[in-house]
Amino acid sequence: MSGSRVHSFFLGNSSGVNFSIILSPIDEETGKLQLANCSGSKRAGDWNLNVTPGMNTSKVTISLTRNLQLCLPNATDCCTTPLCVVETLQVLACRDSVMLAHLLIQAEIYANSSFTGNVSENAAIIPNQAFRPLGSCPCDLTAGACDVRCCCDPECTPDLKQLFNESCFTGVFGGDVNPPFDQLCSSQSMEYTPEWFPFLCVQSSLNNTPFLGYFYHGSISTPRIPPFKIPLQTSPGKLFTGYRQGDPIMTEENEYFTVPQQSVAGQCVGNAPVAYLQNFDVKCLTNLASYWEGLPHDVRINSGTGDFIQQNVIYRTIADMGKFITESESLHTAEVLCQNVTFAEHYMFIWKDKNIEQINVTVFLGSLCDGETLTQRFTVKFLSLEATNAAELFRNPGYQVGKPVKAANMNASDTSGSLNIWQPAGRGLCTSATYTPVLFGLDSLSGCILEVGINEDCSLLRGNVTEKLNSLIQATHVGKRDNSSYSDLNDWVKIIRLDPFNSDTNVSSGNLKGICPDIPANLNIRIMFADVGAVQGIPRQEILAVQISYSTVIWQFQCGLICDNTVSFLPITASVQFIKVPAQPPIPMTRFQMNYTEFDCNRNDVCWPQLFYPLTRFYTGEPYSQCLAKGLSLAFLVLLAAIMSNPWFSKLF
């Protein structure tokens, strides 16, 4: 429910369904619901019924049309009591005089307390808040109307105060404008009164209170925004001075520009923001029931300097839909519902420095029918304005996050190589799994399932698993940079291979039936990289070393009730880990920190090492000059006290 509206949904086909609303269906004598019939209409009393039909779901909206303002003198069409509406409604869905569904609504709506009358234009004399209280009830902000939670508001009737009597505003804002303060000599609010309190307490009337000027606006220190938050403005304008790599692209409405992308779990997320200078190519499975449109292509994009650019959209029709329709269920009905949907969207961002110059979008449309599974494709590429061709996406020679790692096979005539991981399909078997390249900077884990029989020879099984894992790495070297040349061996680093079995390891032959030890079922790929510079503010990242190792497991045939001659499953995996060097190990704790925990600021409320924190540049509560002056004055007083407490000082006088 939202305000004076109620939203509900009718599930199913709404073709031929008549929706109606009935007011007060409760019998006044028996107190029971009256027998509902299908002879109602879409209007009953002050209530209207609106139905928005959909494919398999229809949205039903019931709205109140009357005025909810409290009555002013000589006013009509208003609420005479705070509890304005107390009614019972019933919504019916009928087809051919047969009731399909009904909804019972009990409405209790209170009148609005906002004031809509004429306010006198006589200018009120507002006293100086720094020397005189502004009023006896600071929370009384609306003239001629009751302010919610303001118990001192004279416009609030006792009936209205019952709605918020337990949550009234407290303190100065709630009407206690002259409370006794702790420094007052007659105040007994302090639980512990020190011995020197009568000497330093204040003799004053409550009119001269430290709460004067509580709402006085003096100099305000702008808080620093943490770096992990993105500052957004509420009005269009100059958002920032340009994009940096990884920043989300913003629209004219200060919202994220989103394109469907894959999450860590492998599912597609429709509202994923597009990051600056990060390419991606994803495929998402959908059908006609779960299909939904993304952002419209008339949304203007912030270029990075406060200007907004329009998308250049080209629409094309898919000729061969067999590449996108991956599955089709057998339909027995003669009429099949079809809809024109988006099969693929290709975004090309033309960029220069920190700004976006142009956006070209190519949309491929096609017909999707009920029962078919569609594989949508979404690609985003960033093309430099100074690039000579589409292949040169960046002037930065280093790797960018999300781009494939470049590999080479220097032992073959064709030096082009590949570094892949599995992309399972169907049942997840290794026989049907495909390959996907390793993407720079993205840790990943993939695998497939290998079918193994109970009479499997352990030596053959080890060789078969090793062959499957080695098929992922058809390379001997990996490129240091994205533009590594195949003709220059210095642009490549050799892959360090740690064989699963060496001469020092005794591999068991596995004499037990159905049990094979030392199976290299896990492939570990570790890639070390570092930042070696920057190009136009974008970090230049290079690969320093690549290591491949194996982890062994003990495979055992899994039996059911009986161990018949069936097959069991052996999962094999491949993991990729990117390690940035130089690594930053945690600072080791000193012996003093381990023994004297009372000086640890993270485990104690009192932090003695930060005693002089107000005198540092990190303190922003007050201007630095004032903090320095107060600190020097405090140091002078401490020095003076130390001198006066010395025995030789008393001998001088």
N, C-alpha and C positions, 0 to 999 in steps of 0.2 A: 504494500500500500504506500502511496506517495501523496501526502496532502489530502485533498478531497477526491482522489482517484484510486481505483482498485484495478490491478492488472492480473489477469489469469490467462491460462492457455487451454485450448480445446485440442486434444490429440486425436488425429485421424483425419479422414477426408471430410471437409466441410461442404462439399458440393450437395446442394439440396437441403441443407440443415437450416432450420429457422430458429434464430436466437431471440428470446424475449425476456422481459424483466417484470416482476410482480412486486408491488409494494405492500408491506405488512401482511405477510401470508399466515400470521398467527391468529387463531381464533380467540377472541377476547373472553369468551365464556369458559372454554375448556383449557386454554393456554397451549393448545397443540397446533402444529402446522396444518394449514388447510391443504386439501388435496390439490396438487398443482395440475394445471391444464396447459395446453399449448395454444391458447387463444390470446395470449398477451401480446404486447407490442414492445418496441425498443425505447419507449419512454414511459416512466411512471413517476408522477409527482415532480419532484425537482431532480430526478435522476435520468441520465441518458445512457444508452448502451451502444457501444461502437465495436465492430468486429473487423479485424484486419486479417483476411484469409492468407494462408500460406500453402506450401506444398503438402506437408503432412501435419502442420501445426497452425492453428489460428489463434491470434491474440485477441482476447476479449477485454475491453476496457469499460468500466462503469465509473461515471464522473458525476459530481454534484454541481448543479448550475446556480444555486442560490448564493446570496451574499453572506459571508461569515463574519461581518464586522459587528461589534457591539453597538447597540442603539444609543445615539446621542439625542439630546432634547429635540423634539419635533422632527424626528427622523423615521422613515419607513423602510421597508425591505431590509431588515437587519435582525440581529439576534437580541431578544429581550433578556435572555439569561446566558451565563457563561457556557453552560452545557447546551449548545445550540441545536444539535441534531441527535435524536435517539430513534432510529428506525431499523426495521428488519426487511431485508431484500432477499429475493430468490431469483436466480438466473437460470433459465431453462434452455436446453438445446433439443429441438424436436425435428423429426423427419416424418412427414406424412402422418401427423397427429400422434406419433409414437415418441415418447420421451427417451432420449439417448443419455442425457446427463443433466445434472442440476447442481447449483452452487448456492449455499446459504451464506448470507452476509449480515452481520450485526454491526451497525454503524453507530458509533458514539463520537461525535466531533464537537470540539470546543471552539468557541468564537476566537477570532484573531484579536490580539491586543494592540496591533499596530494602529496608529492614528492616521486617519485620512481626511480630517476636517481642515478648516481654515485656521491658520496660526496667525496671531497678531504680528504685524510687522514693526511694532514699536521696539526700538533697540534697547536691550537690557544693559544696564551698567554692571560690568563684571569686575569685581575687585581684583587687586593684584594678589595672585595666589601665593606669592612668596611671603606675604605679610599678614594675610587675612584668609580664613577659610572660605572656600568658594560657596559653600552652602551646607545646610544640615543634612542633606541626603545626596551625596555625589552620584549614586547609582540611578537617580531619577533623571534619565536622559531623554525621555519622550514626553512632550507636552500633551496633556489631556488624555493620556493612556497609561495603563499599568505596565511597568517594566518587570519582566519576569525575574524572579529571585531578588528583587529589591523590596524588602519588607518595610522600609521606611517611606516608600512612595505613597503619598496621600491618595493617589488615584486608584490604588489597589483595594478592592473591596474585600471583606472577610472571606467571601466564597472563593475569590481568586487566590488569596493568600494560602488557602488550604492546599492548593496544587503544588506549591513550592515552599511550604512553611518549614520543612526539614532541611532545606538547602539554601538558606538565605545568604547573601553576601555578608562577609564579616570584615572587621577592621574599619579603616577610614572610608573605604569605598562603600561599605554597607551602612554608613551613617554614624559610626563611632568616630567623629572627627576630632574629638579632644580626649583621647584616652590617657589615663595616668601613665607616665613613662618611668622607666627604672631609675633614672637619675634624680627623680623628685624625692625630697626628704620625707614627705608624708606617704610615699608609696611603700607598700608592703608586699609587692609582687615577687621580690627576689627571695628565693629559698635560703640562700646563704648571704648574709650581710657581713662584709669584712669590717674590721675594726676601724679602718680609716674612712668608712662611708659617711659618718656625720661631718667629717671635716671637708669632704669634697662633694657632698650632695647639693642640689639646687633648690633654692627657695623661690618658687614662682607660681603664678596662677596658671590654670589650665588653658587660658587664652594664649599664653606665650608657650606654645608647645613645639617640640622638634618636628612634629608632623606637618607644620606649616611648610608649604612649598613641596609637599609630597608629590603633587602632580605638576610641579613646575619643571618645564623642559629647559635644561641648560645645555652645556656642551655634551654631545653624544659621541662615544667612541665606537666606530664601526667595527663589528666583530669580523674576525678573519674566517673565511669559509674553508672548511677542511678540504684537502686536495682530492678526496675521493667523491666529493659531491660536485655536480654540474650546476652552476648557477643559471637559472632560467629567469627571464624577465616576463612580467605580466602583460606588457604592451609591446607591439612590434617596434623594432628599431635596430640599432647596432647591437647584435648579440655579443660578438666578440671580434677580435681582429684577425681571425682566420682559424682554419681547422689544423689540428695536428693529427698525426697518424694514430688511428684508434678512436678518435673522437666520434660520437654519433652524429650523423647528419640530421639537421633540424629543418622543419617546415616553416611556412609563414605563420602558422598558429602556435609556434614555439613547442611543437610536438616532435617526437622522433619520426623520421622517415623509415618505414618498416617494409621489409620484403621477407617472405617465408624462408626460414633457414632451419637447419638441423640442430637439435640440442645435443647435449652430451649423451643422453640416453638413446639417441638415434631417431627420435621422433621429430616431426616438423613442427615448428612454432611459427604461427602466422604473424605475430606482432613483434618479431625480432628486429631491432634497429640495425641499420646499415652503418658500418664503421668506415671512416675515411681511409682510403688507400689500402683497403683489405678486400681482395677478390674472393669470390666463392662461386661454386657451381654445385647446386643441390638438386635432388629429386625427391618428390613427395608423393606418396600414394593417397588417393582420395577416390570417392565415388559420388554419385549424384546426390545422395542423401546428406553427406557430410561436407559437400562442397560449399565454400563461401568465398565471396569476393574480397580482395585486399583493398589497399588504399586506391582511391580513384586517381587516374592519371592527370587530372587537372590540378592536382596539388602543387603549389609552387615551393621550390626548395631555396633555403637560405644559402647564398653563395659563399658565406664566410665573412663578408664585410658589411652585412646588413641589407644588401640588395637581394632581390628574389628573382629567380629564373624559372621559366616555364619548361616543362618536359616536351621534347619533340617525339611524338608517338606515331609509329607506323603499324597499322594492323594488317595482318596477313592470315590466310586460311590454310589449315593443314591439309595437304593432299594425301599423304600416306599416314592414316591414323593408327596403323598396325604397330608403329614404333612406340606409341604412347599407351594404347589399350593393351594392358598386360594380361587381363583376365576377363572373361565374359561368362556369366552364369546362364544356364538354359532357362529361357522364359517360355511359359506355356500360354500366356495371354496373347491375344491377337494385337492389342494396342499397347505399345511400349512408350513410356514418357521419355522424351529426349529434350535436351536443353543445350543452347550454345554457350560454351564455357571457354575459359582460358587454358590452353594446353602448355604454353611456355611464355616466359617473359625474359628478355635479355636487356640489361641496363648497361649503358656505356657512359661513364662519367669522364668528361674532359676536364683535366685539372691543370693548374699552374701555381707553383709555390704552395700557398696555404688556402687557395680559393678554388671554387668550382666554376668553370667557365660555361659549360654546356652539358646537357643531359639528353641522350638519345635512347629511346625505348622502342623495342620491337616486340609486338604482342602477336602470338600465334593463337588463333581461335579455331575451334572445332566443335562437333556435336558429340555430347556424351549422353548415353541412354541409361535408363535404370537397370541395374544389375551388372554394369561394367565397372572395372577398376581402372582409373586413370593414373598414369605416372607423370605428374607435372614437373617441369624443369624451370629453375630460376637461376640466372647467372648475373653476376655483377662484376664488371671490369672497370678499372681506372686507367685511362689513357692520357699520357702527358701531352700537353699542347705542343711541346717542342719535339715530340717523337716523330721520327721519319716514317714509321709504318706501325701497323697495329701490333706487330710482334714485340716491339720495344715499348713495354708498358711503363717502365720506370727508367729514369736516368741513374737511379741508385744501383750500383753493381751488386750490392749485398742482397741477402735473402730478405724477403718480407714474409710476415706471419701468414700462413695459409697457402703459400705457394709450394709446388712439389719440389722435393729435394732432387737435385741433378746428379745422375749416376753415370758411370762409364765402365766398359769392360775392355781394359787395355790389352788383354790376351787374345782378343778376337779381331778379325779383319774389320768388322763393323763395330766401332768403339762405343756406339750408343748402348747404354745399359738401363736397368730399372731397379728401383728399390720400392717394394710393394708390401702391402698387408692384405689379408683376406677381406672379402666383402660377401658374407654368406647369403644364400638365397634358398628359398623353398624350405626343405627340412634341415638345412644347415650342414649338409654333408660336404666333405672335401671334394667329392667328384663333381658337384654342381657349383662350387664356390668360384667367384670371380676375384679379380685383383683390383685394388685401388692404390694409387701412389701414396707414399709417405709425405705428409705435408709438414713444412718447416714450422717449428715452434709449437706444434700441437701433439701432446702426449696422447697415445691411442693404444687400445687393446682390442684385438680381434682374434678369431679362431674359427675352427670348423671341427666336424665330427668324422672320425675314421671308423669304418666298420671292420671289426676283428673277429675271427672265428675262435672257437675253443681250442682247436688243434693248431693254432698259429705258431709257426716257428719264431722264437724270440729274436734270433739273429736277423731273419728276414724282416721282422716287424721293425727292428731298430733301423735297418737300412731304408725301409719304406717311409718311416716317419722323417728320417733325416733328409731323404730326397724331397719330401713334400715341403719341409721347411726351407731347404736350400733353393727351391723353385721361386721363393719370394725375392731372393737376392741374386739377380742376374747381373752382378757388377763386381769389379775389383777395386774401384776407386769411387769417391764421392767428390763432387765439385765444391771447392772452397766458397765460391760465389755463384750467384745465379747466372752470370755471364761467363763462366769458365770455358775456356777454349779447349777443344779436344786435341789440338795440335801442341799445346803447351802443358807438359807434365807437371810443372810447378803450380798450376791452377787446381791440382787435385790432391786429395789425401787418400792414402791407402787404407782399405778396410782391414781392421785387425780382427782376425777370426780365431776364436778359442774353440777348438774342436771338442765335440762332446766326449770323445774317447781318445786318450793319449796313451803313451807307452807306460806311464806310471799308474794308470788306473786299471784295476782288475775287473773286467766286465764278467758278470755271472752269466753262464749260458742258460740258466733257467730250466732245471730238470723237472720242476713241478708242472703238471698239466694245468693250463689256464692261468699261469702266473709268470709274468716277465718283468724282471727288475731292470733298472737303468735304461728306461725308455726316454729319449730326449724329446719330451712332449712340449717344451716351452722354449721359444726363441726370443732372446732378449737383444734389442737393438738400442744401444746408447750412443747418442750424438752430442758431442760437446761443441759449443759455439761461444762466441764473444763479440762484444761491440768494439769495432776497430776504428770507429770514426762516425761521421755524420755527413749527409748530403742534403742541403737545404733544410736543415733541422730534423731530418729523418735519420734514425740510427742506421749505420751500416754494419750489418751482421754477417760474420763469416763462420764457416764450420772449421773447427780445429782438428777433430779426431772422430773416428767412428769405430765402435767395437761391437762385435757380435759374439754372443755366448749362448749356451744351452743349459737348461735345467732339466734334470732327469726325475722321473716318477716311477713308481711300481704299478704296473698294470695288472689287474686281476679280473678274470672273467666273472661277470655278474650273472648268477643263476636265479631262476625263479623257483618254483616248487621242485623242479627236477632240472638237471643240467643236460639238456638234450643238445643236439648238434645244431645250434642256432648261432646268431652273431651277437656280439656285444659291441659297445661303443667306447672309443678312446678319444677324448677331446684333446686337440692340440691347439696351442695359442701362440700368438706373436705380439709382443709388446714393444712400443717405441717410447723412449724417454729422452727428452732434450735437457741437457745440463748446461747452465750458463756459467762460465768461468771468467774471472776468478771467483770461486765460491766464497761466500761470506759466512764463516763459522760464527756461532754465538760467542760473545766475549766471556771468557771464563771468569768465574767468581773468585774473588780474592779470599784469603783466609780470614781477613777481618769481616767480610760480608757473610761468611758462613758461620762464624762464631758469635758475632754481635748483631743479632737480627733486629734489635730495637732501633738500629740506625737505617734499616731498610725501608725506603719510602713506599715500596709496593706492598708491604705487609703491616704497616703501622699508620695510624691517623696522624701522628706527629712526625714531621719530616725535618730533622735537624740539618741535613746537608743542604736544604733549600731555604735556610734561614734568611739569606740575603737575596732571595728570588725577586722581591719588589725592586731591587736596585739594578736588575739586569734588563737587557733589551727585550727579553721574552715577555715581560709583564706589560700588558696593554691597558690595564684598568685606569691609569692616570697618565698624564704627559710625563715624559722621562725627566724633564727639568724639575717638576714638582717632586717626583720620587727621589731624585738626587738631592734636592734641598732638604727634604724631610730626613733622608738618611744621614746627611752630614750633621743636621741638628741633633739627631738621636746619638750619633757618635760623639759629638761634643758634650752632651749631657752625661753620657757614660764615662767619658774621660774626666769630666769635672767631678763626678761622684767618686771616681777612683782616687783622684788627687785629694779630695776633702776627707776621705776615709783613712788616709795614710797618717800614722802617728806623728810624723815630723811636721805635718801641716798644722796640727793643733798647737805645737810648740811655738809656731811663728806668731800666733795671736794669743 
